[in-house]
């Protein structure tokens, strides 16, 4: 992450020089000099690609580490000075005495900052000297090339060597053979097998390549191993050689001719280009005129594919040749119909165990029934998480272990054994290739995932906010047009998914964006091993119980409880909690043993005065200890950029006012923390660098008191207010011009007129109260929303309703909303002209509509997803009229207690793909009109009476309507009416 640290430092310092120059007066010259030095270091680092080559040489690793620390220190010093001077100058008193005191303090701070900058510049000079002294400057390319070539040779694939241990891929093999052999019209030219390293892509390709039907169908065959360090000429030569189009003698002559041409410098470029063109055309023409199958194994990127593409006739309709690609990157796949993408899945538990047995017991078939080994083996296989290579490595290790005791030893350190398999089977090296192929901007994004615990479901929105707050993704990477920094981060996340570095778990139903994802255990192990080189500290089960002090850490992630006072590094930039700040067990250990024994002996004796007194004392001790933890954080880690307490749960009495010391904070989340005291401190207003603020706190009392200081945080991009908020005055939000997300807004505690000033708002969630004061019926009312990019609107309230006229006016102010959720009593649905014409998603519940909403919603030509939930409609019949819902893809009907009939006219919902019916007890039979919808692929029935389910069984009345639907699922269907 050295390159990222440098980029972030240069960007921050550059912004301060241009936008906050008045606050750098007195050190401006030194700051500009420091920025120049950092830019030179960034250029040199990029030129040598040192970040990616840390594994080759310990000297490189040490050098990169020092550069990263220099960059962090430089950014901290300059920003700290600008923020402290800026806050003092803005609040400087006109009183002469106080002004003199301020000038004296500023002079001291100025001198101190100059000294720190000069010290950093001296460290840079010393580092430059050492580069030459210890021979790091050269970073010899020959050494790197030798290292890469050795790894490439170890991974070389040979099509005639087909693995015997083939499990779980039979259906995929049949599918690929069918695509290659039965494509009569030659539509599909390129078939791609993609997936994470170690999933068996090459193994599957070999099975297909050697399949009898494939060998009978094609005339010529070629297997080309591409790899990361490929040359286009070599790929074309290998393909021609494999197809027997060009002999080895011809290849030698062509290479001798090329070498001769290179000696003629004035013809070098043109002649080489002509040779490449001739070679590509030779391959192109042969593939075009013959029926060939070419395997391109281990292709890494779309750029690599485009480089070699001139040799392959994928756009020629008459060509009968096919290309099969294996890759870790889904980007290489061609879209339908010219291409077919298959993403390999991980093995299930049954297939993993079968593969393990084939290898582990191959030399001892009689041991298959060994009970102890079977028990240990099943437990160890779970650590492979369905990755075939990991299962093979584990099985190979245990095949050499004869006794149960030896198996027990492996069991105790199974993750280490799996990761560090020998020879060709080193999983860490196989997966490290994926990491090494990442561009610099993605390496930092990937390493940041090490913060999250094993098997943790990561929220994409939260991660993107963290990336931005840390400077891992910066505004300098924004593209043209309306793209903002969050869009860039989202693009990077998609790229990690395309490269199979993460596993997507949930996507947004309206936008198809990634909502949640996870990391494979072994990919996470790789991530952790690299992150530790970057001074990440992960407080997990392995080190939380240690009493050692942590002196050198920049980023800390707490997965299990440990005493935060063990952290002594003042330069920590991020602190994330996935566990409680203080546990009952930890508190119990602080108490005298006699007290613990007494409390355990007299448990729950509430009539005992001594027991009550001790209980009260322990409660005070809890509050005091918790406050001590908070105070320690706020007073010792003043350079924090990220502070996330989302997993901290119970955390004491209140948020201390010391939180105002963290003036560098970009991200602060107090979500789901429970406090006894509901009032937040006004010192929150000091945090003027905040980009994300999450105040969705739990409180013992009903509401959270939020001080009216949020308007000071002009850099705020994402604001989450408490669900139930209170304030002495309404909160001012009109200064937050960068705000994109506003959650839990209501007109009782916020000014409605401020929404006009939030011109970059993208997501608005209104909770509880929404009322337009001075609303003028039958007259023009001023618009409510000032943003032209608001795409998501949600209104939620289970106690208060909303005036339908106010809702109409709000919707008419939303210029481009595509996602609408109404969980509120509105009585009457606005007419279709109030909805944005390109809206794609609507959710209705608790709406208590008297009139059928379908005629109105059916007119929305671009609606793709409709969810009608509990108490949305109080009538008995809904009608989907002919030509209604022309693009509806998914319809969900849930808990409509009064509805008895759904009528679907012919021609309605012509492209409906999914229908979900949940807890609709009065529904007697499925609509006849659904039988005419040929696109219906999925029917989900949940919490419906057994009698309803029985009507969909073969031979019963509703069965004929849906016998063509490929997937019909039932969940929790019973006899309860």
Secondary structure, 3 states (H helix, E strand, C coil): CHHHHHHHHHHHHHHHHHHCHHHHCCCHHHHHHHHHHHHHHHHHHHHHCHHHHCCCCHHHHHHHHHHHHHHHHHHHHHHHHHHHHHHHHHCCCCCHHHHHHHHHHHHHHHHHHHHHHHHHHHHHHHHHHHHHHCCCCCCCHHHHHHHHHHHHHHHCCCCCCCCCCCCCCHHHHHHHHHHHHCCCCCCCCEEEEECCCCCCHHHHHHHHHCCHHHHHHCCEEEEEECCCCCCHHHHHHHHHHHCCCCCHHHHHHHHHHHHHHHHCHHHHHHHHHHHHHHHHHHHHHHHHHCCEEEEEEEECCHHHHHHHHHHCCCCCCCCCCEEEEEECCHHHCCCCCCEEEEECCCCCHHHHHHHHHHHHCCCCHHHHHCHHHHHHHHHHHHCCCCCHHHHHHHHHHHCCCCCHHHHHHHHHCHHHHHHCCCHHHCHHHHHHHHHHCCCHHHHHHHHHHHHCCCCCCEEHHHHHHHHHHHCCCCHHHCCCCCCCHHHHHHHHHHHHHHCCCCEEEEECCCCCCEEEEECCHHHHHHHHHHHHCCCEEEECCCCCCCCCCECCCCEEEECCCCCHHHECCCCCCEEEECCCCCCHHHHHHHCCHHHHHHHHHCCCCCCCHHHHHHHHHHHHHHHHHHHHHHHHHHHHCCCCCEEECCCCCECCCCCCHHHHHCCCCCEEECCCCEECCCECCHHHHHCCCCCEEECCCEECCCCEECCCCHHHCCCCCEEECCCCEECCCCECCCCCCCCCEEEEECCCCECHHHHHCCCCCCEEEEECCCCCCCCCCCCCCCCCCCCCCCCEEEEEEEEEECCHHHHHHHHHHCCCCCEEEEEEECCCCCCHHHCCCCCCEEEEECCCECCCCHHHHCCCCCCCEEEECCCCECCCEEEECCCCCCCCCEEEEECCCCCCEEEECCCCCCCCCEEEEECCCCCCCCCHHHHHCCCCCEEEEECCEHHHHHCCCCCCCCHHHHCCCCEEEEECCECCC
